[in-house]
Amino acid sequence: MMNRWRVLKRLLPLLAGMVLLLSACGRADLSVLRPQGPVAEEQFKLMKLAIIIMVIVVVVVFAIAFYVIVRFRRRPGDKTIPKQVEGNHKLEIMWTVIPIILLIILGVPTIQSVFGLAKDYSKDPNAIQVKVTGHQYWWQFDYTKLGIHTAQELVIPNDAVISVETETADVLHSFWIPSLAGKTDANPGGSVNRMYFKAPNTGVYLGKCAELCGPSHALMDFKVKVVDRASFDRWVAAMKTPTPMPSDPAVADVLTQQCLTCHAIDGTQGGAFPNLAGIGGKQAVAGILLNTDSPKYQNEGTVEDNLKRWIRDPQAVKPGAKMPKVDLTEQQIDGLAKYLASLKLNY
Amino acid sequence: MDWLTTVDHKKIGILYLISGGFFFLVGGLEAIMIRIQLWQPENHFVSADTYNELLTMHGTTMIFLAAMPMIFALMNAIVPLQIGARDVAFPFVNAIGFWTFFAGGVLLNVSWFTGGAPDAGWTSYVPLATDAFNGGNVHGVDYYVVGLQIAGIGTLVGGINFLATIINMRAPGMSFMRLPLFTWTAFITSALILFAFPALTVGLVALMFDRLFHANFFEVSNGGNAVLWEHIFWIFGHPEVYILILPAFGVISEVVSTFSRKRLFGYSSMVFATVLIGFLAFMVWAHHMFTTGLGPVANSLFSIATMLIAVPTGIKIFNWLFTLWGGSIRFTTANLFAVGFIPTFVMGGVTGVMLASAPADYQYHDTYFVVAHFHYVIVGGLILGLFSGLHYWWPKMFGRMLNETLGKLTFWFFFLGFHLTFFVQHFLGLMGMPRRVWTYLDGLGFDDLNMISTVGAFLMGLGTIFFLINIVTSAAKPRDAADDPWEDGRTLEWTIPSPAPEYNFAQTPLVRGYDAYWKEKMEGKNAMTPAEPLGPIHMPSPSILPLILSIGLFIGGLGFMYHHTIVGIIGLLITFGCLFTRSLIDDHGFHIEPDELHDKGVKA
């Protein structure tokens, strides 16, 4: 018995090391292994518990397997017949009971957590209520109580519970923010799914669609931008301020006739297509073309370049996207991109 | 011609093996293309549409057209021999089973050449799989629903046939608690097929009605329910996992026991565990739907039920290890695969328990972690098991030994390639990579691990090529395998020549205990005691009807898919004509007389 404990003692630092290694895996704004909020932390805690149990199981099985393979290999010319053992009730009961104990250790916190994470904040006056709607291939965010609407970038304060209601406008999508909250499916019709999360650290977190939803499923990314309360309030106010039209009448003309038939540029208007309010200040165009001039990534460019690339041929960026290739001259595209890039909210 | 009309279970087993093997190569090629696309970020090797077709067809092909048929190949070739039977209970139905599977499989793959393969994932979730979201690929999912229905007929009748065979055709003395474990798993698998496949068929029929005739089972705006499909699919889909893995468990039990010269440790608890796994398989389907929003009560119940499966599975793992313990282990290729299977499957099993914890699954679900998990179970479990079984029973099926050196090359390339491919995918998933993604952006930190994974996939491909070379070179050699080529055979199939003669057993053997042949050997005998005198053996006649019948279904399926109702009806008339003809013709089969009994195995 003593011996067994000594083995376990030696294993523990190894396990702890593994956990450390795991927690250094991936980008902090994306990885499940580097949780940035209480919900993701709770899920990560369960994962760590499970991983420790499972590593123990795997190590025991590997050790036995390794021992058996080495110890009992047949020597050349060996004709002896090993004892034909029928079984051993004590052993068999042991390896029935031990797994059951391990499962109880994992099962109890699992159930606690299932019910904990199912808590409904949709009536909580202090929570930020957001209706998330998945579209092929973008995300719409409606702040139901604040009366504002945005797309692709969910701006939230760092001091409140965010209560999310997921819906879909077409096929199944799944709303996933790995480092903050896990995922919830968006089902068509009838059933409305809810989840909540908190994001105490300001910053930008990456979100993804996790359910196959068509050709550009892989490109259905969004950002969660966490800001402090003052800044959030400024953002809400800015979203409620009407967006100025382009000063160049030619551009204004194109915008009204070609763009505003589908899109809205005021943050107070909803709609079936992405709201363009503040689009020039977002981290990415179409969720995936990064607005940065660092040439580190393949998909980077200035906001204006990215807007041009998108307007010129949306299908080339996101195959299957609903936005058509609009018949515009290069000059008109330049004018539109320049105007849209200037739509930045001050917050 | 002989092969088109055969009703012999051994030949049908070989037919299953050839066509299942062919589809395995097709599915493997699709996998390689998927991995090429993902070897670097923002790659443009295939388009987004093609990628979705590839991933759908890879999954569908591997599950329905490769894994299941290869299981059926082993079951057909071995189960009747293991229970001392002369054939399956319904040889004609057995042939129908093969040909309908084949027709369905070919139909499914025809889609590549007619404007686009199905692209809604192998789970074919609605509404993406309804005709409202076809895009340019109008008939893709039609092929899925029709092809799988036709192939499903084959699986279902095959399963029923094995149930009837194992219940009714065991040799005298072969009680249920003396059945070899492979036969036991074949039995439970068949029972799972009997209960699970009708659910799939119901779902497919409903989806077909939605697509072809604009019904509204899943159309939300007309009162349908999209989550309903998920339930129907997984009520079939979860047991399907056990339909696949149980026969592999059976193979491992046989191989490990033979090559360690020991009887299986804890036989009765193995049987109990098999039955229990089969039962629990039906209780846990909603663990595929934790993020669907079924609520905390359903999620906790299904969490716990799922975790419970670890218990019987654990029993099996330790029983195998203790079968090896104290044995005299010989590392043939078959045993290498079996011994490699055990730790690999454990790794797939423990991630399964991790996935069962619903709140954590809100993170794992639909990520590469899940991809890694089920490939550990299906490739690391089932495919390693199949390789093991094929190397083990190859002499009994074909009368030739496979080359051991090539076999070991197959094992090491496949095994190491497998772990290289899929182990890193656990981390990819946890680092935020969703599954079923056509590409991923640069700079997310996914690049290196994806590259490693692709290299691994190529190694697995190489391993498979070594296996093919092995088959081809061995086919050139004479058929000289001994009756009991591994010298430590324990069960009835090793008492008869390799390959088995057409009638299997000239005289039905008398079974006097578990591991019947081993028992006789230990008592110094080298053959079984016969349970009947030598006499004429009644054999079923070959028939071309099963083939024509499936061609009818194939034509009918195509006809309805393209709304040529006349063609559809003609196809169905051919099928029903065959059934009608069969019931009119009075065919009593033929007899093999005792004086003809001394030659030849099945001509393979």
Interface residues (C-beta under 8 A of the other chain):
Chain A: L22 C25 G26 R27 L30 S31 V32 L33 A40 E42 Q43 F44 L46 M47 A50 I51 I53 M54 V57 V58 V61 F62 I64 A65 V68 I69 F72 R73 R74 D78 T80 I81 P82 K83 Q84 V85 E86 G87 N88 L91 E92 W95 T96 P99 I100 L103 L106 G107 T110 I111 S113 V114 F115 G116 L117 A118 D170 V171 L172 S174 W176 P178 S179 A181 G182 K183 T184 D185 N187 P188 G189 G190 S191 N193 R194 L206 K208 C209 A210 E211 L212 C213 G214 P215 S216 H217 A218 L219 D221 I288 K296 Y297 Q298 N299 P319 G320
Chain B: P41 E42 S47 A48 D49 Y51 N52 A120 G121 Y125 P127 L128 F133 G135 V220 S221 N225 A226 V227 S260 R261 K262 R263 F265 G266 Y267 S268 S269 T291 T292 G293 G295 P296 N299 S300 S303 I304 M307 L308 A310 V311 G314 I315 I317 F318 N319 L321 F322 L324 W325 G326 G327 S328 I329 R330 F331 V339 I342 P343 V346 M347 V350 T351 V353 M354 A356 S357 A358 P359 A360 Y362 Q363 H365 D366 T367 F427 G429 L430 M431 G432 P434 R435 R436 V437 W438 T439 Y440 L441 D442 G443 L444 G445 M522
